Amino acid sequence: MNTRTKRVLFWAPKILCILFAAFASLFALDVFDLGMGFGKTMFALLMHLIPVFGIIIVLIIAWRWEEVWS
């Protein structure tokens, strides 16, 4: 396997994880259309972003300790 292929295989999962987290966070934006007050809207936004926080935690673990996944 050449160097370029190794580099692509190294970075592709990390970039895809970041893109997936960004895509999943777009679904949380629907809370601003509900017409609630500021506090309730922020709480609803936090609840909608819990899966994204999980994705980011997995990404941080995979990025920091690569030997865990190999």
Backbone bond lengths (Angstrom), bond angles and torsions (degrees), N, CA, C in turn:
res aa  C-N    CA-C-N  psi(-1)  N-CA   C-N-CA  omega(-1)  CA-C   N-CA-C  phi
1 M - - - 1.440 - - 1.538 107.98 -
2 N 1.305 115.51 133.21 1.462 118.14 -177.38 1.534 111.09 -82.81
3 T 1.311 115.49 173.01 1.457 121.89 -174.10 1.524 112.17 -65.98
4 R 1.313 116.62 -38.28 1.464 119.54 -178.91 1.528 111.26 -65.92
5 T 1.308 117.86 -41.95 1.454 121.46 178.45 1.522 110.79 -63.98
6 K 1.310 117.03 -41.18 1.460 120.55 177.57 1.522 111.22 -62.22
7 R 1.321 115.93 -40.93 1.461 119.82 -179.52 1.525 111.03 -67.63
8 V 1.315 117.04 -39.81 1.467 120.54 177.98 1.525 110.07 -65.07
9 L 1.326 117.48 -44.25 1.456 120.66 178.83 1.525 112.25 -67.29
10 F 1.314 117.37 -25.04 1.456 121.30 177.59 1.530 111.38 -75.31
11 W 1.334 117.41 -43.05 1.456 121.06 -174.24 1.527 114.33 -90.78
12 A 1.311 119.18 -24.90 1.467 121.70 -175.04 1.528 113.76 -57.62
13 P 1.338 120.59 -47.11 1.465 118.77 179.95 1.527 113.30 -63.62
14 K 1.317 117.07 -35.19 1.461 120.25 -179.87 1.527 110.91 -69.04
15 I 1.313 116.05 -43.72 1.459 120.00 179.19 1.520 110.52 -66.79
16 L 1.317 117.55 -41.29 1.467 120.34 178.22 1.522 111.72 -64.44
17 C 1.307 117.59 -35.33 1.466 121.10 178.04 1.527 110.69 -67.21
18 I 1.313 116.82 -41.37 1.466 120.55 177.22 1.531 110.36 -64.11
19 L 1.311 116.78 -43.33 1.468 120.39 178.86 1.528 111.46 -65.22
20 F 1.328 117.49 -37.78 1.460 120.61 178.20 1.525 110.74 -66.86
21 A 1.326 117.65 -40.20 1.465 120.71 177.42 1.525 110.59 -63.59
22 A 1.328 116.89 -41.13 1.466 120.31 177.81 1.529 110.96 -65.31
23 F 1.324 117.02 -40.81 1.465 120.80 178.53 1.523 111.16 -65.77
24 A 1.327 117.16 -43.48 1.466 120.42 -179.45 1.527 111.31 -67.05
25 S 1.326 117.36 -31.54 1.458 119.61 -179.98 1.527 111.95 -71.30
26 L 1.313 117.92 -20.33 1.467 120.08 177.11 1.523 111.83 -62.95
27 F 1.318 117.62 -29.74 1.456 121.03 -179.38 1.520 112.22 -70.63
28 A 1.318 118.12 -18.03 1.463 121.34 178.36 1.521 112.01 -76.72
29 L 1.304 117.28 -14.86 1.460 120.05 -176.88 1.526 113.44 -71.08
30 D 1.311 118.18 -10.62 1.460 120.04 179.96 1.524 112.46 -70.55
31 V 1.313 119.56 -12.99 1.468 121.07 179.89 1.531 111.77 -69.87
32 F 1.311 118.03 -21.10 1.459 120.21 -179.63 1.528 112.23 -76.27
33 D 1.316 116.86 -10.90 1.463 121.52 -179.45 1.531 112.08 -94.26
34 L 1.328 118.18 -1.48 1.457 120.94 -174.79 1.525 113.46 -84.61
35 G 1.312 118.55 -16.01 1.459 121.11 176.29 1.512 114.00 76.20
36 M 1.306 118.27 26.41 1.459 121.23 177.53 1.528 109.09 -86.44
37 G 1.322 115.96 173.94 1.461 120.19 176.68 1.521 110.59 -73.14
38 F 1.343 114.79 177.07 1.460 120.16 -176.07 1.530 112.17 -62.59
39 G 1.308 117.82 -47.34 1.467 121.59 -177.80 1.521 112.29 -62.79
40 K 1.314 116.59 -46.25 1.466 120.18 -179.96 1.532 111.41 -66.93
41 T 1.308 116.20 -35.78 1.464 119.91 178.50 1.520 110.92 -66.24
42 M 1.329 117.13 -42.95 1.467 120.37 179.05 1.529 111.18 -66.40
43 F 1.333 116.72 -37.82 1.466 119.91 176.87 1.529 110.77 -65.45
44 A 1.327 116.86 -42.96 1.465 120.66 178.28 1.527 110.67 -64.33
45 L 1.325 117.25 -38.08 1.460 121.03 177.67 1.525 110.38 -64.18
46 L 1.317 116.72 -42.36 1.459 120.61 177.31 1.527 111.11 -62.00
47 M 1.314 117.61 -41.89 1.465 121.11 179.24 1.526 111.07 -65.13
48 H 1.317 116.69 -38.71 1.461 119.90 179.45 1.522 112.47 -70.66
49 L 1.326 117.59 -24.28 1.458 121.15 -177.00 1.530 113.84 -92.75
50 I 1.325 118.81 0.26 1.467 121.14 179.77 1.538 111.75 -57.71
51 P 1.332 121.03 -45.75 1.479 119.17 176.57 1.522 113.30 -60.81
52 V 1.322 117.42 -34.62 1.467 120.99 178.67 1.522 109.66 -66.89
53 F 1.337 117.01 -40.14 1.463 119.94 176.69 1.520 110.72 -60.92
54 G 1.329 117.32 -38.16 1.467 120.93 176.36 1.517 111.92 -63.32
55 I 1.313 116.57 -42.74 1.465 120.85 178.01 1.525 110.38 -62.00
56 I 1.330 116.24 -42.26 1.466 120.22 -179.34 1.524 110.72 -66.74
57 I 1.325 118.35 -37.84 1.466 121.38 177.95 1.520 110.26 -63.73
58 V 1.321 117.62 -43.92 1.466 120.77 177.13 1.527 110.74 -62.04
59 L 1.327 116.74 -40.46 1.462 120.41 177.91 1.522 111.60 -63.16
60 I 1.320 116.96 -42.48 1.469 120.32 179.76 1.523 110.70 -64.06
61 I 1.327 116.79 -42.52 1.472 120.39 178.22 1.520 110.41 -63.36
62 A 1.321 116.87 -43.95 1.469 120.41 -179.71 1.518 111.64 -67.24
63 W 1.314 117.08 -33.53 1.455 120.54 -178.88 1.525 110.85 -75.72
64 R 1.322 116.46 -40.28 1.465 120.84 -175.40 1.522 112.05 -76.56
65 W 1.346 116.11 -45.81 1.447 121.08 -176.83 1.522 108.94 -119.33
66 E 1.317 116.70 82.93 1.460 122.05 -175.82 1.523 112.18 -67.28
67 E 1.325 118.09 -28.36 1.461 120.29 -178.72 1.523 112.77 -69.64
68 V 1.326 117.37 -14.81 1.461 120.43 177.40 1.534 110.33 -64.70
69 W 1.321 117.55 -36.93 1.457 122.39 -175.11 1.513 114.11 -92.52
70 S 1.320 117.21 -9.21 1.466 117.85 -177.31 1.508 112.67 -102.58
